[in-house]
Amino acid sequence: MDDILQEFLAESWENLGQLDSEIVELEKDPQNAELIASIFRTIHTIKGTCGFLGLTNLGAVAHSAENVLGKMRERMLEVSPGAISLVLEAVDSIKELLQGLEATGEEPKTDHSTLTGMLDDLANLATAPAEETPAAPVSEPELATTSEPVAETAPPAEDNQSEPEGASQPVAEVSDQDTKSPEPLPAPEVAAEANTEEAAKKVSVADLSIRVNVNVVDSLMNLVGELVLTRNQLLQLARGDEESKYAAPITHLNRVTTDLQEGVMKTRMQPIGNAWNKLPRLVRDLSQVTHKQIELVMTGAETELDRTVLDAIKDPLTHMVRNSADHGIESPEIRKANSKPESGTIHLNAYHEGGHVIIEIQDDGAGISRERVLKKAITQGLINESDADTMTDSHVFSMIFQPGFSTAEQVSSISGRGVGMDVVRTQIEKIGGTVDLNSRMGKGTTVRIKIPLTLAIVSALVLESGGQPFAIPQLGVVELVRLSAEDRKKIETIHDKKVFRLRDRLLPLVHLNEVLQLEESLPEDDDGMHDTNIVVVQVGEDQFGLIVSRIFDTEEIVVKPVGRLLKNIGLYQGTTILGDGRVVMILDVGGIFNQCGGSSSHPQTVAEENTAGSGRDTVSMLLFGVGENETMAVPLSLVARLEEFPLESIELNGGRKVVQYRDNLLPLLSVEGAGYGGGEAIDPQPVVVFSENSRSMGLMVNEIKDIIDEQLVIRMQSDRPGILGTAIIGKNAIDVIDTQYYVMRSTPNWFNKVEDKKSFRVLMVDDSMFFRQLVATALETEGYSVVTCDSCVAAVELLERDSRYQAVVTDLDLPMMDGFEFCEWVKEQPNMQDACVLAMTSSNNTSDQSRATEAGFDRFLVKFNSQELISCLDEHFARTKQNAGVNA
């Protein structure tokens, strides 16, 4: 089933879950305006989404029910038992349609015209005298829509005895024609039994989740960890005896254990955004108390981590955000005097790196004074005054995590007692993590939390160096390279750094045994002619190679926290037990990278040093083969990447070849005039990728041959399309391709300026999470920056903190504050005078349009035409740029 449809069904069933009880409660308390509004919003949300998904039948029933509830909400229609019966019958029809939609993936074609007609007639009679309004229903619809047959339907029947007989007849027809559940009165028990049997065969989207105590999941996780270790030991034993009678059961156990492990892991993983939910409110309250303007920006909320770790970091995050707001961000007057924006920013960022979760809390405040920290540390006897001048900044700032340490001059109700940052470090270290703090006076402070994999089961590569086994999480491993003794000459030394020319880049190399200070154990008869094993690992955007003595296999390992004595070494992130019972250390590739020089070993840095040493007049040229035996070249500086794609992944789209590449489509072209494509297909297909900004294209070649530094001088011009001319490269005459020719063929507007819409911020307000996600996805695809709120009240709180929004899109029917009141409020704000305010609603009646115009809406849009909405925003974006240019 389509993901969008799945989300719609889940949200609809969740909303309908309490609707029956709310409607029955409304019948008992007809004057409850809040209850009417809640029921109306539920039906309104379903109706609005139906229009987008093209569910006409379901939308028609919801629309008619919405009309009746709207009249009730406006006090134009009495909340009578008869009207309630019709609404309940509409709810049953909606459920019936949702069940059919969920079962088949298509909307049922059931005819509900009679029911919708009766609902519309009831809504049209809203202005009639009250005694005529309940004339439509009788007791039979209540039997068809409720589970309490006679007791609740009898009183309405008695109340309506004086009504004309013809008034009750239409409802009887609706009950007979349009409701398929228990409407036959003669045998209600049989109908109920049939319904039970039919329901037992179906599983609703709403029934796909249950609540489980976290302790149960933790216990399961521990048991699965032990099961994995036992499975590994059995697999190790089975490898030595492949014909054993236990081989088949062990293989089956391996498969079941893997599936069980993945399932339990998924139950424990939660987005870190769940720990951030209370922080916006915290920052808002702190802004009020401290009289500061503070904006909280959160990125990476979708980063998943273990539930136990998530619970452990909630308090540390709260402490650090509170400290940033109270100590870090200055008052508006001070910030203005220092040529800073009056509003300060606290930025939370989370991401995965080398098997860890990294959380950064960064503010653009005053920073921390090194001198003040030193003075306080000396006063408290933490350091000697004689050692102060020789201490590094990182050592000085680490004093902030000492118990009772605070540089605040005054103790407030927020902070200043010195019991915040030591709690942070204690809590993080309990789960095997680390905390680093960096600060620059006048620029701000950054706290970086690194959380290891403490309660996870991961796939790891087992290797050996210095006679000792180690494990590396496979998440950080890019590829494995084995060099024969003859190929070891390809390892070069540039400025005392070993590098290996791996395809299109120079890869820095590190001997793992040297980093770990282990002696490499070689056989006595070793003549130095053995193979070299290189593990290429990734740290952030950097790659480097670890030279190891042996590489074994990948294995599922249970990660245990590293011991207290080894915690500060920085080269290990945990320990595990292998299948043969050996306890091994899990390497931290990030720590190894930092210990070996960090960014100074970055491939680009090494390449730049290499280019500088080879002469200013030389250019690195990439040589590649095309056609039968032809070699061509292109300046390496123009090449983004070299890739290989399986032939099965290359598709034809509109007569041109494309391949899915980095969440996008990469157009592929062949080299012209070289006879390319006449021979056998190459699998995998080598491709030279050219990129600029968000645009990319690939040039298909036969093979990547070499990279040569040569003076680029075109000796002979060429008339062939796509060829600049011929140059002498490596003592051979080689054609140099015209890169511009190919990029323009793939993307004619390659060099056109791309409009950056990220600075154009849009606020989307709607009480349906499903619809908010739809709109946000459509706008973010166009490059706009989108923030969503589920109510106008939340939107007002957001705009009070930060009014830098160029457009606001809001629904009209919202709880507590509707869209009309919200628009009037926005238009009254001095900082929002130039903002474009758009109404986006499923209601298309004239009265709402007129009222929207009076409230100040710039446009009135009906849910949901994405192109119409984007067109409106594009127009306002263009006007905003034009006005900015005029003012400049």
N, C-alpha and C positions, 0 to 999 in steps of 0.2 A: 504494500500500500504506500502511496506517496507520502513523504514526510510531512508536507503541509497539511494534507488531509488527516493524517494521524494526529497532528497537534490540534487541529480543529475539533476532531471527535473527542479527544481527551479533555479539552477545555469545556466543550459543550456538555459532556456527561458530568463533569465536576460541577458546573453551574446548575444543571437540572437536578442534581442529587438532592438539594434542599428545597427545590422549587415547590414540590407537592406539599410539604409541610408548611411552607410560607403562605401558599394560597389558601390552605385550610385555616391557618391562623388568621389570615386576612378576613375570612368569612366570619370569624368570631369577633374580630376587632376591625370593623370596616373603616374606622377613622384613623387608622395608623398610617400616616403619610409616609413614614420611613420605610414601612413594609411594602407599600405600593411602589415606591421608587425603586426598591431593590429588585422586585419582580420585573418591573418595567425594564431595568437595565439589563437583566439576564436575557430577556427575549430580544431586546434591542441589539445586544452584542451578537447573538446568534444570527439575527437578520442581516446585520451589517456585513458579516463575514460571508454569508451565503451569496451575496451579490458578487463578491470577488471570485468565489469558487465556481460560480455559474450554477448554483443549486436553486433553480427557479421554483420547483415545487415546495421545497422546504422553506425557501424565502417567502413564498406567498402566504403560507400558514402563519409563519412568525410575524409577517407584516400585519396581517389581519388581527392577530392576537395583540400585537403592539398597539394598534389603533384603539382597541377597547381599553387596554390598560392605560394608555395615554389620556383617554377621556376620564377614567377613574382618577388618575393622578391630578388632573386639572379640575376635579370636582364637578364635571359636567355630566357624569354618569354615576348613578348610585351603585355602591358595592352590594349587590343583592345575591341571594343564593342562585338564582337563575343565571346571572351573568358569570358568577364564579364557575358554575357547571360548564358553561361554554368554554371558558378559559382553560379549565382542566382538560376538557376534551381536545382542545388545541395542543396542550402540552403532551397528551398521549399520542396525538398524531405526529408531533415532532419527534418523540421518542421512537415511534414506529419507523419513521423515515430514517432516523439516525441508525437504527438497527439494520435496516436494509442496506444503507450506505456502507456500514462497517462490514457487513457480510459479503457483499458483492463488489464493493469499490465504486459502484454506480448508484445514482439516486433512483429510488423506486418511482415508477410511473403512476402510482395510486392517485385516483381522482379525489381531491378534497374541495372541489368547487362549492359543494353544498355547504360544508362547514365554513369556508371562508366567506361565502355569501351571507350566512347567518351572522357571523362576527361583524362583517361590514355593515349589515342592517342595524345591528345593535349599536355600533359606533355612530351611525348616522342619526339614530333616534336619541342621541345624547341630550339634545335640547328639549326633548319631549317631557311632559309631566312625569314626576317620579313614579306615580302608580302604574304608568304604562311600560316603564323600562323592564321590569322583571317578567314581562309577559312571554318572552320567548321560551325559556326552558321549563321543563317539568322534571319529575323525579327520575325518569329513565336515563338521561345522560349521567346523572350522578352514579347510577348503578354501573354505568359503563366506564366510569373514570376513577372510582374510589374503591377501596378494599373493604369498606364498611357499608353493606348494602342497605338495610331497611331503616336502621335506627336514625341515620342522618338525613335520609331522603324523605321520610314521612312528613316532617314539619313543613318543608318548603311546599310539598304537594297540598297540604291543608291551607297554607297561606294563599295559594294561587287558585283556590276553588272558584272564586268569584270572577276569574278572568275569562274572556271569550274562549270557546273551545278551539276555534281556528288558530289562536295564537300559539297553542302548544303543539300543533301538528307538525310544523317544520322541524322541530327538534327531534321528534320521533323519526322523521325521515333521515336526518343526519345520523342518528344512532344506528339505523338499519343499514345505511349505505356506506358510511365512511369509517366506522370503527370496527376493527376486526377482532379486538380482544373481547372480554367476556360480556358482550352485549346481549346474547340470547338469554332472556329471563327464565324460560322454563327449566333450564338445567344449568344453573350457575356452577355447581360443583364440578360437573364434567368440563366446563370451559376452564375453570381454575386449574384442574388437573392437566388439561392440554397445554395451558400456558406454562405450567411448571416443567413439564417434560421438554417443551421447546426451549425454555430458558436454560435448562441444564445442558443443552447441546451447544450453546453459544457462550462465548466469553467476551464480555464488553471491554472496551479500552479502559474504562474506569476501574475494572476489576483486575488489572494487570499489575497492581502494586499493593504491598502490604507494609505494615510498620513492624520493625523488628528491633528489639533492644540492642544497643550498641555492644553490650557485654557479650551477647550471643555471637555477634559478628567477630569480636576480638578473639573469643574462644575458638571459633571456626578457623580464624586466620592462624592461630598458634598450632592447631592440629594439622592444618594443611602444610605449614612449614615443616613440621616433623615428618609428615608423609612424603614431602618432596625429598628430604634428606635420605629417608629410607629407600625411596624410589631410585635415587642416584646410586646408592650402594648396590642395589639389586642389578641395575644396569651395568655397573662396573663388573660385577661377578659374571653377568651374562656375556659380556664381551670376550671373556676367556674361553667360553664353551658355547659356540654358536649352535651346536646340535643338541643342546640340553633340552630335556622335556619341559623345563621351566621357561624356555625362551618365549613361547607364544603367550602364556599368561603374563609374563613380565612386560611384553610389548603392549598388551591390552591395558595393564595397570598403568603404564607410562602414558598412554593416550587419555585414560580416564582422569589420572592425576593432573595432567596438563589442563584439561577442560575445567576440572574442579578448581584448580588454582586461579585460572583466569576469571571464573565466575565470582569467587570470593574476593579477589582483588578489586573487581569492579564495584562490589558493594561497599568497599572501604574508601574508594577514591571520591573526593568531592572538590568542586572548584573553590579556590581560595577566596573568591568573592563572598562566600558564605561567612567568612571571618571579618569581612569588611562592611557588612550591612549596617552596623551601628556607628561606623566612623563618620559618615556625613552628618548625622544628627549631633555627634559629639563635637565636631568642628563648628557646627552652627551655634551650639550652646556656648562654646568657648569664645566664639566671635562676639557674642552678646556680652559675656562676662568681662572680657578683656578690652572691649571696644576697639577691636581690630577687624580689618577686612581680610578674610582668609578664604582661599579657594582650595578645595581638595580635588585633585586629579588622580584617578585610579586607572591603571592600565594593566592588562594581563590577568583580569579577574577570572578568566576561564582556565587558568593554570591549575591543574589537578594535583592534589597531594593526599597523603593518607589522612584518614579522619582523626586518628590519634594525634598526629602532628598538627593538624588544623586546630584542634582544641587547645593544644599546648601553646600556640603562638597568638591566640586572641588577646590575652592580657599583655604580653610584650608589645604588640602592635598598638594597643590602647595607650600604654605608657609613652611610647615614642612619639605618637601623634600629639599627645597632650604636651609633651616637652617641646616639640617643634612649634606648637601654637603659642605656648606661654613664654619660652625662652628664646626661640629662634626668630619668629616673625616679629618685626618691629611695629610700632604704632604708625598709623597713616602719616602723621606729621613728620616723624623721623625718616620714614621711607621717602617722602616727598622731598625732604631736605637733602637726601642722599641721591637724588635723581633716579629713584626707583618708582615703579607703579605703586599707588597707594594700597592696592590689594596684593597681599602676599600669597604664595602658592606652596602647598605641600603636595608632593608627588609620590604616590605609591606605585611601585612597579614590581611585577612578579614574572619569572620566567624559569625555564629549565636550562641547566647548563651542566653537561658532563655527568648526568645522573643525579644532580642536586636540584633543589628548588632555591632560587635566589630571590630574596625580597629586599627591595631598596626603598628607604624612606628618605626623601630629599626635600629640603626646603630652601627657599631663596632669601633667607633672613640674614641676620647680622653675623652669623658664624660664631665660633668659639675662640676666645682669646687664649692663646698659648700661655701668655704671661700670667693671666688670672688663674688658669688651671695649675701652673707651677707654684704660684704663691699659695694657693689653697692646699696643695699637696705637701708643700714644705711645712705649712702651719700644722697640718694633721700628722706630720711625721712619716708620711708615706715615702718620701725620698729625701736625700741629703742635698743641701743647698749647693755643695761643691759639684754634684753630679748633674745639676739642672741644665747647664749649658751644653753638655755633650749628649743629652737625650734626644732621640728622634721624635718627630711629631706624633707618629703612631703610638709610641710608648707614653708620651705625655697625655694624649687623648684617652688612652686606655684607663687612666686614673679615674675618669668619669664613672666607670663601672664599679668602683669601690663602694662598699656599703657606707651610707651616711655622707657620701661626697656630693656636694652641690655648689655651683658657683653663683646661685641666685642670691642677691643681696637681701631680698625680702621673702619671707615664707607666706605663700598665699594658700587659698583653699584648693588651688589646682595643682601646684607643684612647689618645689623648693626645699623639701625636707630630706632629700637625698635617699629616698627609698624607692625610686623608680627604675633607674638604669641598672642597678645591681640586681633587681628582680628580673629585668630583661635578660641579662647574661645568665643568671641562674637557671631560668626556665629554658632558654635555648640550649645551654650546655647539658641539661637533663636529657634532651633528645639527641645529643651528640652533635649539635650544631656549633657554629662560631658566629661572633658578632664583631664587625670592624666599623670604626667611626673615622671619618675624614671631615675636615672643616677648613674653610678659608674665610678669614675676616672680611666682612662686607659682602661675601658671595653666598654663604649658606653652609649647610651641614648635610652630610649624607651618611646614613647608617645602613650597612649592608649585612644582611643576615643570610648565612649559608646553611641550609638544612640538609643533612645527609639522608641517604636511604636507610632508615632505621628499622622499619617494619615491613620491608618490601621483599618480594621474590622477583629477581631479575635474571635475564639471560646474560652470561658473562663469558668472556674468552679466557681460557686458562693457558698460561704460558710459563716459561722458565727463564730465569736470568740469575747468574751468579750461583747456579746450583740450587736455587730456591724456587718453588712454584708461587705464582701470583695470579690474581684474577683482575680483569678490566671489564666494567660494565659495557656490554655491546652497544649501548646507546651512544657511547663516545668514540667507537671504532668506525673509521670510514672504509678502510680496505686493508688487505694484507699483501705485501710485496716480498717475493723471494728472489734474491740475486744469486746467480751461479758464481763460481769462483772467477770465471772469465769476465763477468759483468761488474765485478766489484770496482773496476777502474772508473765506473760511472759515478762513484762517490767522490766528490771534489772537496777541496778545502779552500774556503774564501774567508780571509780575515780571521783565521784560527777557528772557523766554524765549519763543521762538516755539513755538506748539502748533497742532495741527490736530485738530478734532473728528472722529475716524474712528469712525463707528457708536457703540459704547457706551463709548468712552474718549477721553481727550485724549492725543494722540501728540506727544511732544517732537520738534522738527525741528532739523536741523543742516545748514548749507550745507557741502557737502564741500569746495568750493574754499577756504573760509575756514579749515577745519581743516588743510588741506594747504598753506595760505599761497600759493594760486595766484590770479591775477587772472582773473575770469570774462571770457571773450572773447565779446562780443555784437556782432551786426551793427551797422553804423553807423546804419542807419535804424530800429533797434529802438525801438519806442515803449512797451515794457513790457507789451504785450498778448499775449505769448507764453504757451504752456502751461507748467505747472510739473510736473516729474517727481519723484516721491517713491519711494524704495526703502525699504520697511519691513523692518528687520532685527531679529534677536533676539540678545540676549546674556544667557545664563542665563534668568531669568524676566522680564527687562526687554525692552521693545521701544522703538525710536525710529526716526525717519525721516531718511534722507539725501536732501537736495535736490541733484539733479544736472542738468546741462544736456541730456544725451541718454542714451537707453538703446538699446543695439543688439540683442544677441541672446545666447542661452546658447551656450556652446562648451566642448567637452572640452579641458582644458588639462593640460599636464604641469608639475607644480609643482617649481621649482628653489629651493634655499635662497637666502635674501636675502644680499646681499654683506656683508662684514665691516664696511664703513663705514656701512651703513644699519641694522645689526643692533640698535643701541640706540635707534633712533627710536621704535619701538613701534607705528607705524601700518601697517606692512607685515609680511606673513607669508611672502612669497616673491615670485618672479618667474616669468614664463612667456613663451612666444613664440606670438603669434597666427597665424592662418592666413595673414595677409598679410605675415608676416615681422617685424612690430613686436614689440619687447620691452616688456612692460608689467609694472607692479607689481600684486601681489595684496594687496588691502586687508585689514587686520586689524580687523574691526568691534569686537572687544573693546577693542583699544587706542584706537580712536576714541571709544568710549563712555567710557572712563576719562579721556581727555584733555578731554572735554567736560563733566566734572563727575560722571560715574558715577551713583550712586544718587540724587543731587540732581536728576537729570533724569528720574527714574522717573515713569511716567505717574500712579501713585497719589499721589506727592508733589505733582505739579503739580495734580492734581484736588483734593487737600486744600487747597492754597493758594487755588485758585479758589473752593472752597466757603467758605473762611474769609473771602475778600474780598467775597463776594456777600451776606453777612448770615447771622446765626445762625439766623433763623427760617425760612429757605427750605430746601426739599427738592428734590433733583434727581429729576424724574419722567420716566420713559420712556413715550413715546406710541407706540401701535401701532394699526394698523387691523384691524378684523374685519368679517365679514359684508359687506353691500353698501357702505355708506358710514359705518360707525360707528367712532369712535375711543375707545379705552380707555387707561388709564394704570396704572402700577405704580411704586412707589418704586424708583429705580435701585439703592439700597443692597441691595435684596433680590435683585437679578439677578446671577447668576454670569457668564453669557456670553450673547452673541447669536450664533446659528449659522444656517447655511443648509444644508439637506440635499437632495440630489437625490431626486426621488420614487422612483426605482428602489431607493434604499437603505433606504426605509421598509418595514418588514415587518409582517405580522400574526401575532401570537403569542397564542393563547388568546383571540381576539376583541378584542385590544387592539393598538394600534400601538406599535412599538418601532423603534429605530434603533441600530446598533452605534456606540458613542461612547466613545473613550478606553479601549479594551480592556474595555468593559462594555456593557450594554444600557440605553438611555435610554428610559423610558416616555414616550409622547407623548399629550397630551390636547388637545381643542379647547375653545375658549371657549364656554360654554353660553349659550343664549338670545340669540345674536346672529345666528342664521341661518347660522352658519358651516358650510361644507361643502356648501351647496346649489348653489354656482356651480361654475365650472371649477376644476380642480386647479391649484395654483400650483407651478411647477417653476423654480428650486429652492424648497423650502418654508422660509420664515423660522420660526425657533423661538427662544423666550425660555427660557433654561435657568436653573433654580433649583437650588442645591446646598447641602448642609450635611453636613460630615464626609464619609462615603463614599456618601451618598445623593444622587441627582440625578433631576430630571424636567424635561420640556420642554413648553411651552405653544405650540401651533401658532397662528400669526397670519397675516394677509394681507400686512402690510408693517410695517417699522419706520419710523416717521415722524420723530421728533425727540426731543431731550432738553431739557427746560425746567426751570429753577430757579424754583420757585413755593412760596408758603406753602400747605401742605396743610391745608385745612379742609373737612371733609365738610359740605356745605350741606344735603343731603337724604339721608336714610336710604333703603335699598333693600330690597325683599322678594325680589329675584331671587337665586337661588343663585349664589354665586361673586362677588357684587358687594357691596363695603362700602358704597358710596353714591356721590353725585355731588358733585364739587368743581369750582371755577372755575379752570381751568388755561389760561394763554395767552388769557384773555378768552373762553374757550369752556366750556360745561358738559360735563364729561367724567366718565364712570363710572370709578371706581377699583376694580380687581379685588381680591378677597379671596384673597391668595396661600395662606393656610393651607387654604382649601377645596380648592384644586387639589392641593397636595402631599399632603394626607390622602387624597384620592381615588386618587392614583397609588400611594402607599405608606402604608397605614393605620398602620404603626408608625414613621412618620417621626420623631416626637419621642421615641421610646423610646431609652434610653441604650444605646449600642453597647459591648459588653464588649471591652476591650482585652486581647487575649491575647498581645501581643508580649513582655510581661515574663515569660510562662510559657515557659521554654526546654526543648526536648526534644532529647535526644541519641539518634540512630538509628545502630545498629551492625549492619552486614550486609556480607558479602564480595562481594555482587552489586551492581555500580554501578547496573544497571537497576532492581533492587528498591529500592535506597536512593532513587533519584530518584522512583519511584512513591510511596513513603511520604511523602517530603519534600513533594512536590507536593500530596498530599491534605491534609496537616496545615497547610501554609502557606496553602492556600485557606481553611482555617478560622480563620486569623489567628495560628496558633502560630509561634513562632520555632524553627527546626529547624537543627541541626548534625549532619553525618553523619561516620561513621568506617568504614573498611573492615575493621577488626579490633579485637578487645578490647584488644590491646596498645596500639594507637593511642588507643583510648578512655581507657585508664588514664593515659597521658601527658597527654591533654587535661584529664582531671578533676583530675590533680595540680596543673595550672596554674590551673584555674578550675573550682570545684565548684558554681557557681551554676546548676545544672540541677534543674528540678522533676520531670522524668520521664526515664526511660531505656528505650528499646525495643531489644531485641537478639535476634539469631538465636541458636540453641543450638549448631549445628555450625559452629565457626569455627576457623581455624588457630591454632597456638601456645597460645592460651588460649580454652577454649570458653565458652559463655554461662553455664554453671553456676558455673564458677570466677569469672567476671567479676561475677556477681550477688553471690556471697559477699563478694568484695572491696568492692563498692559498699556493701553493708550494714554493713561494718566501718568505713567512713569517718565520722568524727564530723559532718562538714558535709553528709552525704548521708542522714541518718537519716530525713528527711521526704520523700525522693524516692520516687516511684512507679516500680517496676521491672517492666516487662512483657516476657514471653517471646513472640516472634513467630516461629513456626517452621512448616515444612510437615509436621513429624512430629506425629502425633496419637495416639501409643500411650500406654498407661497408665503404663508405667515412666518415660517422660520427664516426664509430668505429676507423678508422685509425687516424682521427683528435683527438679523445678522448685520444688515446694512446700517441700521440705527446704532448697533453696538460698536461699529467701527471696523468690522472685518473688511480686509482688502479684497478677498475673493471668497465665493461660496462654492465648494466642491463636493460632489457626491461620491461616496465610497464605491469602488476605489479604482480610479483610472490613474495608474502610475505615471503615464506619459503627460497627462494634464497637470499633475502636481509638479513634476520635474520641469515642465515648460514654465509654470508660474515662478518657480524658484530661479530658473535660469534667467528670466527677465529681470527679476529683482537683483540677482547677482551682477548682471551686466550694468544695471543702473547704479549699483553700489560702487563698482569699479570706476564707472564714468565720473560719478560725484567725487570719488577719492582723487581722481586725476585732476579734476577742476580745482579742488581745494588745495592740492599740492602746488 
